[in-house]
Each structure stands twice: as structure tokens, then as C-alpha cells.
């Protein structure tokens, strides 16, 4: 991952902390397969962590909009909608919450790519988001199957 990050121009802190952020997704996906109390706890923890991280990724767009100095309804909405979708995923709980989170992470990645094409986000950002989002979505889908 880190050789890839260097080649893609991803800042080392973003690559390292992004990779570390995958640990709860992977642990939650594995724990979700337990048929007892641990599995139920892991599914709930994974939903909660997914909602938090989705909100965090949305917040990136709030920061980018502020830094650009150009108020944009689309950018500010793109920063707020992920938090609302994360909250809704918690209300839905498993299995629908996993579906909503997986779809939301994928949609936000598409929005992130569009932001880079428009020159509104760093060029390296999709190179960071692609592999992380892939692991996140696969983790959520594994938990969905286990639910």
C-alpha cells in the first residue's frame, strides 16, 4: 500500500492513517460472522463506525468549500448529506444499514472524483479513496451477508 501511495503522490500521513482506519471495518466484518452476542455487537459497532467515517468523509467537502472561499450549495450539501445517510443507516440497523452505507461510500467516491476533475480537491485524493473505499464496501457487504 505504501509503495502505491508514494507512486500516487499520496501524503504519507494520509496513507498511513487511512490504512489504520480500515482496521475497525475489517474487525467488524470478521466479528459479524459470530452467531452469538459478539456478532451482534460487531455488527452494531461496524454500523456505528461506518456512519462516523462517512460523516468524516463528507466533512472533507465542507473544509474544501471553506478553503476555496466560494460558497457552494452543492459542496456544502455534499458535506452534510453523508452525515444524514450515516445517521439513517444507524436507524435502519442491519441488514439495510449496511446496504445504505456501502452505497453511500461508493456514491461519495464518485463525488470525490468529480471534485478532483473540477480542480476542487487534491489530485491524489482518488488514489487514496479508491483502495480504502473498496475495502470498506467489501467489509460492509461481508457483514451484510453475515447479518
HELIX and SHEET records of a PDB file:
HELIX    1   1 UNK A    2  UNK A    8  1                                   7    
HELIX    2   2 UNK A   12  UNK A   20  1                                   9    
HELIX    3   3 UNK A   23  UNK A   31  1                                   9    
HELIX    4   4 UNK A   37  UNK A   68  1                                  32    
HELIX    5   5 UNK A   73  UNK A   92  1                                  20    
HELIX    6   6 UNK A   96  UNK A  117  1                                  22    
HELIX    7   7 UNK A  125  UNK A  146  1                                  22    
END                                                                             
